């Protein structure tokens, strides 16, 4: 691994290349720096190199780092979100990537209403149907989104999120991303009120190239920017 500056240069070149393959501009794709276990100094270094969006898995960790860094970046909650942890991030996040159940909608709605905010959210979909992953089953997403549209006015759905399985089979990884894109097109065609499908959060350090080819607009990259995680830091 090189320095953060060198790593970001390599990643941005790759994003540009993959975007061109799918007849898009690199500007259509947000590089979201995943800062799980990453210390504040390294995050500042990434910001100096042009990172504008940062993603955290744990709400308390997002809140702790926000106290230092503040609004210098847009903060994304990308990990599974427990209802009792919404309070830590509701006034800080630009977007929640892991909306996947009505109980969570109710908590977000209640807290967002109290502070007069609308919260951008992505619906997490478990396309690969892995038991270890969170998210809605593909066939349940339309009903869920209709429910949100009708009943949770402070939640603004901006698109979908998924994670591919950690496997070497690139065709299988590609199929997961393609199915999420197809699902977003289907939902968009339904013209559900206040529902936007322009954002697809898919692709991580090991597969963001494939994700971009299949239509990703946000790639969530941590290890390729900051190096292997040191879990003793958290």
C-alpha positions as CSV (number, residue, x, y, z in Angstrom):
1,X,0.0,0.0,0.0
2,X,1.1,3.5,-0.8
3,X,0.3,6.7,1.0
4,X,-3.2,8.0,1.2
5,X,-2.5,10.5,-1.5
6,X,-1.0,7.7,-3.8
7,X,-3.9,5.3,-3.1
8,X,-6.5,7.9,-3.9
9,X,-4.8,8.8,-7.2
10,X,-4.8,5.1,-8.2
11,X,-8.5,4.7,-7.2
12,X,-9.6,7.9,-9.0
13,X,-7.8,6.8,-12.2
14,X,-9.6,3.4,-11.9
15,X,-13.0,5.1,-11.3
16,X,-12.4,7.3,-14.4
17,X,-11.5,4.3,-16.5
18,X,-14.5,2.2,-15.4
19,X,-16.9,5.2,-15.8
20,X,-15.8,5.6,-19.4
21,X,-16.5,1.9,-20.0
22,X,-20.1,2.5,-19.1
23,X,-20.3,5.8,-21.0
24,X,-20.4,7.9,-17.8
25,X,-18.3,10.6,-16.3
26,X,-16.2,10.1,-13.2
27,X,-18.1,13.0,-11.8
28,X,-21.2,10.8,-11.7
29,X,-19.6,8.6,-9.1
30,X,-19.0,9.6,-5.4
31,X,-15.9,8.0,-3.8
32,X,-17.1,7.4,-0.2
33,X,-14.1,6.9,2.1
34,X,-15.0,4.3,4.7
35,X,-13.3,5.3,8.0
36,X,-14.0,2.3,10.2
37,X,-11.1,2.1,12.7
38,X,-9.4,5.0,10.9
39,X,-8.1,7.8,13.1
40,X,-9.0,11.4,12.7
41,X,-5.5,12.4,11.4
42,X,-5.8,10.0,8.5
43,X,-9.3,11.3,7.7
44,X,-8.0,14.8,7.7
45,X,-5.3,13.7,5.3
46,X,-7.9,12.2,3.0
47,X,-9.9,15.4,3.2
48,X,-6.8,17.4,2.1
49,X,-6.6,15.1,-0.9
50,X,-10.2,15.9,-1.9
51,X,-12.4,13.4,-0.1
52,X,-15.8,15.0,0.5
53,X,-17.8,12.1,1.8
54,X,-17.0,9.8,4.7
55,X,-18.8,6.6,5.8
56,X,-18.9,5.0,9.2
57,X,-20.4,1.7,10.3
58,X,-21.0,2.5,14.0
59,X,-23.2,5.4,15.0
60,X,-21.2,6.2,18.1
61,X,-18.0,6.3,16.1
62,X,-19.6,8.6,13.5
63,X,-20.7,10.9,16.4
64,X,-17.3,10.8,18.0
65,X,-15.4,11.8,14.8
66,X,-18.1,14.4,13.9
67,X,-17.3,16.2,17.2
68,X,-13.8,16.7,15.9
69,X,-14.2,17.1,12.1
70,X,-17.7,18.5,12.0
71,X,-19.2,19.5,8.6
72,X,-15.8,19.4,6.7
73,X,-17.2,16.3,5.0
74,X,-20.6,14.8,4.4
75,X,-21.2,11.9,6.8
76,X,-22.8,8.6,5.8
77,X,-24.1,5.9,8.1
78,X,-23.3,2.8,6.1
79,X,-23.6,0.0,8.7
80,X,-26.7,-1.7,10.1
81,X,-28.5,0.8,12.3
82,X,-30.2,-0.2,15.5
83,X,-33.2,2.0,16.5
84,X,-31.7,2.9,19.8
85,X,-28.6,4.3,18.0
86,X,-30.5,6.7,15.7
87,X,-30.2,9.5,18.3
88,X,-26.4,9.6,17.9
89,X,-26.5,10.5,14.2
90,X,-29.9,12.0,13.3
91,X,-28.6,15.6,13.3
92,X,-25.2,14.8,11.7
93,X,-25.7,12.5,8.7
94,X,-26.0,13.4,5.1
95,X,-27.3,10.0,4.3
96,X,-28.3,6.6,5.9
97,X,-27.4,3.7,3.6
98,X,-29.1,0.9,5.7
99,X,-32.8,1.6,5.8
100,X,-34.3,-1.9,6.0
101,X,-37.3,-2.2,8.3
102,X,-40.4,-0.2,9.5
103,X,-39.3,0.0,13.1
104,X,-36.2,1.9,11.9
105,X,-38.4,4.2,9.8
106,X,-40.5,5.0,12.8
107,X,-37.5,6.0,14.9
108,X,-35.9,8.1,12.2
109,X,-39.2,9.8,11.4
110,X,-39.9,10.7,15.0
111,X,-36.5,12.1,15.7
112,X,-36.2,13.9,12.3
113,X,-39.6,15.5,12.9
114,X,-38.5,16.8,16.3
115,X,-35.5,18.6,14.8
116,X,-37.2,19.7,11.6
117,X,-35.0,17.7,9.3
118,X,-35.5,15.5,6.3
119,X,-33.2,12.5,6.3
120,X,-31.8,11.1,3.0
121,X,-31.9,7.3,3.1
122,X,-31.0,4.4,0.8
123,X,-33.0,1.1,1.1
124,X,-30.6,-1.7,1.9
125,X,-31.4,-4.8,-0.3
126,X,-30.0,-8.3,0.4
127,X,-29.8,-9.3,-3.3
128,X,-27.6,-12.3,-2.6
129,X,-29.9,-13.5,0.2
130,X,-26.9,-14.2,2.5
131,X,-28.0,-14.9,6.1
132,X,-25.0,-12.9,7.4
133,X,-26.1,-9.7,5.6
134,X,-28.8,-7.2,6.6
135,X,-31.3,-5.8,4.2
136,X,-34.7,-6.5,2.6
137,X,-35.3,-9.3,0.2
138,X,-35.6,-8.1,-3.4
139,X,-39.3,-9.1,-3.6
140,X,-40.2,-7.0,-0.5
141,X,-38.7,-3.7,-1.6
142,X,-41.5,-2.2,-3.6
143,X,-44.0,-2.7,-0.8
144,X,-41.6,-1.2,1.7
145,X,-40.9,1.8,-0.4
146,X,-44.6,2.4,-0.9
147,X,-45.1,2.3,2.9
148,X,-42.3,4.8,3.4
149,X,-43.7,7.1,0.7
150,X,-47.2,7.1,2.3
151,X,-46.3,7.3,6.0
152,X,-42.8,8.7,6.7
153,X,-42.6,12.2,5.3
154,X,-39.3,13.1,6.9
155,X,-37.6,10.2,5.2
156,X,-36.4,10.9,1.7
157,X,-35.5,7.7,-0.2
158,X,-32.8,8.5,-2.7
159,X,-32.0,5.0,-4.0
160,X,-30.8,1.6,-3.1
161,X,-27.8,-0.1,-1.4
162,X,-26.4,-3.6,-1.5
163,X,-23.3,-5.6,-0.7
164,X,-22.0,-8.3,-3.0
165,X,-20.8,-11.6,-1.5
166,X,-17.1,-11.9,-0.6
167,X,-16.3,-14.4,-3.3
168,X,-13.9,-14.7,-6.3
169,X,-16.6,-15.3,-8.9
170,X,-16.8,-12.0,-10.7
171,X,-19.8,-13.1,-12.7
172,X,-21.8,-13.7,-9.6
173,X,-20.7,-10.4,-8.1
174,X,-21.7,-8.6,-11.3
175,X,-25.1,-10.3,-11.3
176,X,-25.8,-8.9,-7.8
177,X,-25.0,-5.4,-8.9
178,X,-27.0,-5.8,-12.1
179,X,-30.0,-7.0,-10.2
180,X,-29.9,-4.0,-7.9
181,X,-29.7,-1.6,-10.9
182,X,-32.6,-3.5,-12.6
183,X,-34.6,-3.2,-9.4
184,X,-34.0,0.6,-9.2
185,X,-35.2,1.0,-12.8
186,X,-38.4,-1.0,-12.0
187,X,-39.1,1.1,-8.9
188,X,-38.4,4.3,-10.9
189,X,-41.0,3.3,-13.5
190,X,-43.7,3.1,-10.8
191,X,-43.5,6.8,-10.2
192,X,-44.0,6.5,-6.4
193,X,-44.4,9.9,-4.8
194,X,-41.3,11.5,-3.3
195,X,-39.2,8.4,-4.2
196,X,-35.9,9.0,-6.1
197,X,-33.9,6.1,-7.6
198,X,-30.8,8.0,-8.8
199,X,-28.4,6.8,-6.2
200,X,-27.0,3.3,-6.1
201,X,-24.5,2.6,-3.3
202,X,-22.7,-0.6,-4.3
203,X,-19.1,-1.6,-4.6
204,X,-16.3,-1.8,-2.1
205,X,-12.5,-2.1,-2.3
206,X,-12.5,-5.5,-3.9
207,X,-15.3,-5.0,-6.4
208,X,-16.0,-1.3,-7.0
209,X,-14.8,-1.6,-10.6
210,X,-17.5,-4.1,-11.5
211,X,-20.1,-2.0,-9.5
212,X,-19.3,1.1,-11.6
213,X,-19.7,-0.8,-14.8
214,X,-23.2,-1.9,-13.6
215,X,-24.3,1.6,-12.6
216,X,-23.1,2.4,-9.1
217,X,-23.1,6.1,-8.2
218,X,-21.5,5.7,-4.7
219,X,-18.5,3.3,-4.1
220,X,-17.7,2.6,-0.5
221,X,-13.9,2.3,-0.3
222,X,-11.8,1.9,2.9
223,X,-8.9,-0.6,2.8
224,X,-7.7,0.6,-0.7
225,X,-7.4,4.1,0.7
226,X,-6.3,3.7,4.3
227,X,-4.7,0.2,4.2
228,X,-5.7,-2.9,6.2
229,X,-7.9,-2.1,9.2
230,X,-6.5,-2.2,12.7
231,X,-9.4,-3.4,14.8
232,X,-7.6,-2.7,18.1
233,X,-8.1,1.0,17.5
234,X,-11.9,0.8,18.1
